[in-house]
Protein backbone atom coordinates (compact mmCIF):
# COMPACT_ATOMS: atom_id res chain seq x y z
CA UNK A 1 0.00 0.00 0.00
CA UNK A 2 1.22 3.53 -0.78
CA UNK A 3 1.00 6.78 1.14
CA UNK A 4 -0.96 9.77 -0.16
CA UNK A 5 2.10 11.73 -1.32
CA UNK A 6 0.43 15.01 -0.28
CA UNK A 7 1.30 17.47 2.48
CA UNK A 8 -1.57 19.93 2.42
CA UNK A 9 -3.91 18.83 5.22
CA UNK A 10 -6.09 21.66 6.44
CA UNK A 11 -9.48 22.22 8.05
CA UNK A 12 -12.00 24.87 7.13
CA UNK A 13 -13.96 26.64 9.85
CA UNK A 14 -16.93 24.29 9.42
CA UNK A 15 -14.69 21.29 10.12
CA UNK A 16 -13.06 22.97 13.12
CA UNK A 17 -16.49 23.67 14.60
CA UNK A 18 -17.69 20.12 13.92
CA UNK A 19 -14.57 18.62 15.51
CA UNK A 20 -14.95 20.84 18.57
CA UNK A 21 -18.62 19.98 19.06
CA UNK A 22 -17.83 16.27 18.76
CA UNK A 23 -15.22 16.68 21.51
CA UNK A 24 -17.83 18.23 23.79
CA UNK A 25 -20.22 15.33 23.21
CA UNK A 26 -23.82 15.26 24.25
CA UNK A 27 -26.82 16.16 22.15
CA UNK A 28 -26.11 18.21 19.06
CA UNK A 29 -27.66 21.66 18.88
CA UNK A 30 -28.13 23.96 15.91
CA UNK A 31 -29.40 27.53 15.78
CA UNK A 32 -26.66 29.99 16.79
CA UNK A 33 -23.85 27.44 17.23
CA UNK A 34 -21.84 28.45 14.09
CA UNK A 35 -22.08 32.18 14.85
CA UNK A 36 -21.20 31.62 18.51
CA UNK A 37 -18.30 29.33 17.51
CA UNK A 38 -16.83 31.90 15.10
CA UNK A 39 -16.94 34.52 17.86
CA UNK A 40 -15.17 32.09 20.19
CA UNK A 41 -12.50 31.34 17.57
CA UNK A 42 -11.72 35.05 17.22
CA UNK A 43 -11.41 35.38 21.01
CA UNK A 44 -9.23 32.26 21.04
CA UNK A 45 -6.84 33.76 18.47
CA UNK A 46 -6.56 36.94 20.51
CA UNK A 47 -5.78 34.90 23.62
CA UNK A 48 -2.96 33.12 21.79
CA UNK A 49 -1.39 36.44 20.79
CA UNK A 50 -1.62 37.60 24.40
CA UNK A 51 0.36 34.52 25.43
CA UNK A 52 3.31 34.96 23.08
CA UNK A 53 4.63 35.64 19.61
CA UNK A 54 3.32 33.37 16.85
CA UNK A 55 5.96 33.03 14.15
CA UNK A 56 3.60 33.24 11.18
CA UNK A 57 2.17 36.51 12.52
CA UNK A 58 5.49 38.32 11.97
CA UNK A 59 6.90 39.93 8.85
CA UNK A 60 9.13 42.81 7.80
CA UNK A 61 7.69 46.12 6.67
CA UNK A 62 9.52 49.20 5.39
CA UNK A 63 8.63 52.74 6.45
CA UNK A 64 10.15 55.78 4.77
CA UNK A 65 11.07 58.60 7.12
CA UNK A 66 10.96 62.32 6.51
CA UNK A 67 13.17 65.17 7.66
CA UNK A 68 12.19 66.58 11.06
CA UNK A 69 9.25 64.17 11.50
CA UNK A 70 9.30 62.62 14.97
CA UNK A 71 6.32 60.24 15.09
CA UNK A 72 4.96 57.73 12.56
CA UNK A 73 1.56 56.05 12.67
CA UNK A 74 1.91 52.35 11.93
CA UNK A 75 -0.57 49.94 10.38
CA UNK A 76 -3.79 49.20 12.25
CA UNK A 77 -3.18 45.45 11.81
CA UNK A 78 0.09 45.73 13.76
CA UNK A 79 0.35 44.62 17.39
CA UNK A 80 3.94 45.59 18.16
CA UNK A 81 7.50 45.63 16.81
CA UNK A 82 10.11 43.00 17.59
CA UNK A 83 13.06 44.85 16.08
CA UNK A 84 13.63 48.10 14.18
CA UNK A 85 16.66 48.99 12.07
CA UNK A 86 17.42 52.16 10.16
CA UNK A 87 18.67 51.73 6.60
CA UNK A 88 21.06 54.20 5.01
CA UNK A 89 22.94 53.55 1.76
CA UNK A 90 22.01 49.83 1.82
CA UNK A 91 23.38 49.45 5.36
CA UNK A 92 21.13 48.35 8.25
CA UNK A 93 21.86 49.73 11.73
CA UNK A 94 19.97 48.41 14.75
CA UNK A 95 18.02 50.89 16.85
CA UNK A 96 17.69 50.64 20.64
CA UNK A 97 14.17 50.57 22.02
CA UNK A 98 13.11 52.95 24.76
CA UNK A 99 9.99 52.80 26.86
CA UNK A 100 7.64 55.75 26.44
CA UNK A 101 8.63 56.84 29.95
CA UNK A 102 12.30 56.89 28.91
CA UNK A 103 11.45 58.75 25.72
CA UNK A 104 9.53 61.35 27.73
CA UNK A 105 12.67 62.10 29.77
CA UNK A 106 14.81 62.98 26.72
CA UNK A 107 15.61 66.68 27.21
CA UNK A 108 15.82 67.74 23.53
CA UNK A 109 13.39 65.67 21.50
CA UNK A 110 13.88 67.95 18.49
CA UNK A 111 17.58 67.13 18.16
CA UNK A 112 18.35 66.02 14.61
CA UNK A 113 20.75 63.39 13.29
CA UNK A 114 20.78 59.72 12.36
CA UNK A 115 18.12 57.98 14.50
CA UNK A 116 19.61 55.67 17.13
CA UNK A 117 16.61 55.00 19.38
CA UNK A 118 12.88 54.50 19.08
CA UNK A 119 9.83 54.16 21.31
CA UNK A 120 6.40 52.75 20.53
CA UNK A 121 3.12 53.93 21.97
CA UNK A 122 0.65 51.07 21.65
CA UNK A 123 -2.69 52.77 21.14
CA UNK A 124 -6.18 51.32 21.04
CA UNK A 125 -6.34 51.23 17.24
CA UNK A 126 -2.76 51.37 15.97
CA UNK A 127 0.78 51.88 17.34
CA UNK A 128 2.85 55.03 16.91
CA UNK A 129 6.63 54.95 16.55
CA UNK A 130 8.79 57.81 17.86
CA UNK A 131 12.37 58.34 16.64
CA UNK A 132 15.30 59.99 18.35
CA UNK A 133 17.24 61.86 17.16
CA UNK A 134 14.78 63.23 14.61
CA UNK A 135 15.89 62.33 11.04
CA UNK A 136 18.10 65.04 9.52
CA UNK A 137 17.37 64.03 5.91
CA UNK A 138 15.03 61.94 3.75
CA UNK A 139 17.57 59.24 2.90
CA UNK A 140 16.69 56.97 5.81
CA UNK A 141 14.14 54.18 5.88
CA UNK A 142 13.05 51.92 8.71
CA UNK A 143 12.81 48.16 8.51
CA UNK A 144 10.38 46.94 11.14
CA UNK A 145 9.98 43.30 12.12
CA UNK A 146 6.36 43.60 13.09
CA UNK A 147 3.86 41.41 14.89
CA UNK A 148 0.49 41.62 13.16
CA UNK A 149 -2.95 40.62 14.30
CA UNK A 150 -4.32 37.35 12.99
CA UNK A 151 -7.07 37.77 10.40
CA UNK A 152 -10.68 37.62 11.55
CA UNK A 153 -12.85 34.55 11.12
CA UNK A 154 -16.17 35.71 9.66
CA UNK A 155 -17.47 32.72 7.67
CA UNK A 156 -17.87 29.03 8.37
CA UNK A 157 -17.94 27.60 4.85
CA UNK A 158 -15.01 28.00 2.48
CA UNK A 159 -12.76 29.81 4.95
CA UNK A 160 -9.78 28.69 7.00
CA UNK A 161 -8.34 30.31 10.10
CA UNK A 162 -5.22 32.44 9.77
CA UNK A 163 -3.11 29.89 11.66
CA UNK A 164 -0.37 27.39 10.93
CA UNK A 165 -1.72 23.85 10.73
CA UNK A 166 0.59 23.06 13.66
CA UNK A 167 -2.04 24.83 15.78
CA UNK A 168 -5.12 22.99 14.47
CA UNK A 169 -5.09 20.42 17.33
CA UNK A 170 -5.15 23.11 20.01
CA UNK A 171 -7.61 25.23 18.03
CA UNK A 172 -10.20 22.45 17.98
CA UNK A 173 -9.66 21.67 21.68
CA UNK A 174 -9.72 25.37 22.59
CA UNK A 175 -12.96 25.92 20.72
CA UNK A 176 -14.44 22.85 22.41
CA UNK A 177 -13.51 24.34 25.80
CA UNK A 178 -14.96 27.77 24.98
CA UNK A 179 -18.16 26.24 23.60
CA UNK A 180 -18.55 23.78 26.48
CA UNK A 181 -18.73 26.69 28.93
CA UNK A 182 -21.62 28.16 26.92
CA UNK A 183 -23.60 24.97 26.40
CA UNK A 184 -26.14 23.99 29.04
CA UNK A 185 -26.01 20.53 30.57
CA UNK A 186 -22.28 19.85 30.15
CA UNK A 187 -20.78 18.24 33.25
CA UNK A 188 -18.22 20.38 35.04
CA UNK A 189 -15.70 17.54 35.12
CA UNK A 190 -16.02 17.19 31.34
CA UNK A 191 -15.35 20.92 30.93
CA UNK A 192 -12.23 20.70 33.10
CA UNK A 193 -11.00 17.67 31.14
CA UNK A 194 -11.40 19.56 27.85
CA UNK A 195 -9.64 22.60 29.33
CA UNK A 196 -6.70 20.48 30.44
CA UNK A 197 -6.48 18.83 27.02
CA UNK A 198 -6.58 22.26 25.37
CA UNK A 199 -3.83 23.72 27.57
CA UNK A 200 -1.59 20.69 26.95
CA UNK A 201 -2.07 20.92 23.18
CA UNK A 202 -1.46 24.66 23.21
CA UNK A 203 1.70 24.28 25.31
CA UNK A 204 3.09 21.74 22.83
CA UNK A 205 2.26 23.98 19.87
CA UNK A 206 3.77 27.11 21.47
CA UNK A 207 6.91 25.18 22.38
CA UNK A 208 7.30 23.93 18.80
CA UNK A 209 6.59 27.33 17.25
CA UNK A 210 10.02 28.86 17.89
CA UNK A 211 13.22 29.88 16.18
CA UNK A 212 15.87 27.16 15.93
CA UNK A 213 18.78 29.31 17.06
CA UNK A 214 21.28 29.08 19.88
CA UNK A 215 20.98 31.40 22.87
CA UNK A 216 24.23 32.99 23.99
CA UNK A 217 24.28 35.07 27.19
CA UNK A 218 27.29 37.31 27.80
CA UNK A 219 27.53 39.11 31.16
CA UNK A 220 28.26 42.83 31.12
CA UNK A 221 31.11 43.56 33.53
CA UNK A 222 31.84 47.03 34.84
CA UNK A 223 35.51 46.98 35.83
CA UNK A 224 36.64 49.77 38.10
C-alpha positions as CSV (number, residue, x, y, z in Angstrom):
1,X,0.0,0.0,0.0
2,X,1.2,3.5,-0.8
3,X,1.0,6.8,1.1
4,X,-1.0,9.8,-0.2
5,X,2.1,11.7,-1.3
6,X,0.4,15.0,-0.3
7,X,1.3,17.5,2.5
8,X,-1.6,19.9,2.4
9,X,-3.9,18.8,5.2
10,X,-6.1,21.7,6.4
11,X,-9.5,22.2,8.1
12,X,-12.0,24.9,7.1
13,X,-14.0,26.6,9.8
14,X,-16.9,24.3,9.4
15,X,-14.7,21.3,10.1
16,X,-13.1,23.0,13.1
17,X,-16.5,23.7,14.6
18,X,-17.7,20.1,13.9
19,X,-14.6,18.6,15.5
20,X,-15.0,20.8,18.6
21,X,-18.6,20.0,19.1
22,X,-17.8,16.3,18.8
23,X,-15.2,16.7,21.5
24,X,-17.8,18.2,23.8
25,X,-20.2,15.3,23.2
26,X,-23.8,15.3,24.3
27,X,-26.8,16.2,22.2
28,X,-26.1,18.2,19.1
29,X,-27.7,21.7,18.9
30,X,-28.1,24.0,15.9
31,X,-29.4,27.5,15.8
32,X,-26.7,30.0,16.8
33,X,-23.8,27.4,17.2
34,X,-21.8,28.4,14.1
35,X,-22.1,32.2,14.9
36,X,-21.2,31.6,18.5
37,X,-18.3,29.3,17.5
38,X,-16.8,31.9,15.1
39,X,-16.9,34.5,17.9
40,X,-15.2,32.1,20.2
41,X,-12.5,31.3,17.6
42,X,-11.7,35.1,17.2
43,X,-11.4,35.4,21.0
44,X,-9.2,32.3,21.0
45,X,-6.8,33.8,18.5
46,X,-6.6,36.9,20.5
47,X,-5.8,34.9,23.6
48,X,-3.0,33.1,21.8
49,X,-1.4,36.4,20.8
50,X,-1.6,37.6,24.4
51,X,0.4,34.5,25.4
52,X,3.3,35.0,23.1
53,X,4.6,35.6,19.6
54,X,3.3,33.4,16.8
55,X,6.0,33.0,14.1
56,X,3.6,33.2,11.2
57,X,2.2,36.5,12.5
58,X,5.5,38.3,12.0
59,X,6.9,39.9,8.9
60,X,9.1,42.8,7.8
61,X,7.7,46.1,6.7
62,X,9.5,49.2,5.4
63,X,8.6,52.7,6.5
64,X,10.2,55.8,4.8
65,X,11.1,58.6,7.1
66,X,11.0,62.3,6.5
67,X,13.2,65.2,7.7
68,X,12.2,66.6,11.1
69,X,9.2,64.2,11.5
70,X,9.3,62.6,15.0
71,X,6.3,60.2,15.1
72,X,5.0,57.7,12.6
73,X,1.6,56.1,12.7
74,X,1.9,52.4,11.9
75,X,-0.6,49.9,10.4
76,X,-3.8,49.2,12.2
77,X,-3.2,45.4,11.8
78,X,0.1,45.7,13.8
79,X,0.4,44.6,17.4
80,X,3.9,45.6,18.2
81,X,7.5,45.6,16.8
82,X,10.1,43.0,17.6
83,X,13.1,44.9,16.1
84,X,13.6,48.1,14.2
85,X,16.7,49.0,12.1
86,X,17.4,52.2,10.2
87,X,18.7,51.7,6.6
88,X,21.1,54.2,5.0
89,X,22.9,53.6,1.8
90,X,22.0,49.8,1.8
91,X,23.4,49.5,5.4
92,X,21.1,48.4,8.2
93,X,21.9,49.7,11.7
94,X,20.0,48.4,14.8
95,X,18.0,50.9,16.9
96,X,17.7,50.6,20.6
97,X,14.2,50.6,22.0
98,X,13.1,53.0,24.8
99,X,10.0,52.8,26.9
100,X,7.6,55.7,26.4
101,X,8.6,56.8,30.0
102,X,12.3,56.9,28.9
103,X,11.5,58.7,25.7
104,X,9.5,61.4,27.7
105,X,12.7,62.1,29.8
106,X,14.8,63.0,26.7
107,X,15.6,66.7,27.2
108,X,15.8,67.7,23.5
109,X,13.4,65.7,21.5
110,X,13.9,68.0,18.5
111,X,17.6,67.1,18.2
112,X,18.3,66.0,14.6
113,X,20.7,63.4,13.3
114,X,20.8,59.7,12.4
115,X,18.1,58.0,14.5
116,X,19.6,55.7,17.1
117,X,16.6,55.0,19.4
118,X,12.9,54.5,19.1
119,X,9.8,54.2,21.3
120,X,6.4,52.8,20.5
121,X,3.1,53.9,22.0
122,X,0.6,51.1,21.7
123,X,-2.7,52.8,21.1
124,X,-6.2,51.3,21.0
125,X,-6.3,51.2,17.2
126,X,-2.8,51.4,16.0
127,X,0.8,51.9,17.3
128,X,2.8,55.0,16.9
129,X,6.6,55.0,16.5
130,X,8.8,57.8,17.9
131,X,12.4,58.3,16.6
132,X,15.3,60.0,18.4
133,X,17.2,61.9,17.2
134,X,14.8,63.2,14.6
135,X,15.9,62.3,11.0
136,X,18.1,65.0,9.5
137,X,17.4,64.0,5.9
138,X,15.0,61.9,3.8
139,X,17.6,59.2,2.9
140,X,16.7,57.0,5.8
141,X,14.1,54.2,5.9
142,X,13.0,51.9,8.7
143,X,12.8,48.2,8.5
144,X,10.4,46.9,11.1
145,X,10.0,43.3,12.1
146,X,6.4,43.6,13.1
147,X,3.9,41.4,14.9
148,X,0.5,41.6,13.2
149,X,-3.0,40.6,14.3
150,X,-4.3,37.3,13.0
151,X,-7.1,37.8,10.4
152,X,-10.7,37.6,11.5
153,X,-12.8,34.6,11.1
154,X,-16.2,35.7,9.7
155,X,-17.5,32.7,7.7
156,X,-17.9,29.0,8.4
157,X,-17.9,27.6,4.8
158,X,-15.0,28.0,2.5
159,X,-12.8,29.8,4.9
160,X,-9.8,28.7,7.0
161,X,-8.3,30.3,10.1
162,X,-5.2,32.4,9.8
163,X,-3.1,29.9,11.7
164,X,-0.4,27.4,10.9
165,X,-1.7,23.8,10.7
166,X,0.6,23.1,13.7
167,X,-2.0,24.8,15.8
168,X,-5.1,23.0,14.5
169,X,-5.1,20.4,17.3
170,X,-5.2,23.1,20.0
171,X,-7.6,25.2,18.0
172,X,-10.2,22.5,18.0
173,X,-9.7,21.7,21.7
174,X,-9.7,25.4,22.6
175,X,-13.0,25.9,20.7
176,X,-14.4,22.8,22.4
177,X,-13.5,24.3,25.8
178,X,-15.0,27.8,25.0
179,X,-18.2,26.2,23.6
180,X,-18.6,23.8,26.5
181,X,-18.7,26.7,28.9
182,X,-21.6,28.2,26.9
183,X,-23.6,25.0,26.4
184,X,-26.1,24.0,29.0
185,X,-26.0,20.5,30.6
186,X,-22.3,19.9,30.2
187,X,-20.8,18.2,33.2
188,X,-18.2,20.4,35.0
189,X,-15.7,17.5,35.1
190,X,-16.0,17.2,31.3
191,X,-15.4,20.9,30.9
192,X,-12.2,20.7,33.1
193,X,-11.0,17.7,31.1
194,X,-11.4,19.6,27.8
195,X,-9.6,22.6,29.3
196,X,-6.7,20.5,30.4
197,X,-6.5,18.8,27.0
198,X,-6.6,22.3,25.4
199,X,-3.8,23.7,27.6
200,X,-1.6,20.7,26.9
201,X,-2.1,20.9,23.2
202,X,-1.5,24.7,23.2
203,X,1.7,24.3,25.3
204,X,3.1,21.7,22.8
205,X,2.3,24.0,19.9
206,X,3.8,27.1,21.5
207,X,6.9,25.2,22.4
208,X,7.3,23.9,18.8
209,X,6.6,27.3,17.2
210,X,10.0,28.9,17.9
211,X,13.2,29.9,16.2
212,X,15.9,27.2,15.9
213,X,18.8,29.3,17.1
214,X,21.3,29.1,19.9
215,X,21.0,31.4,22.9
216,X,24.2,33.0,24.0
217,X,24.3,35.1,27.2
218,X,27.3,37.3,27.8
219,X,27.5,39.1,31.2
220,X,28.3,42.8,31.1
221,X,31.1,43.6,33.5
222,X,31.8,47.0,34.8
223,X,35.5,47.0,35.8
224,X,36.6,49.8,38.1
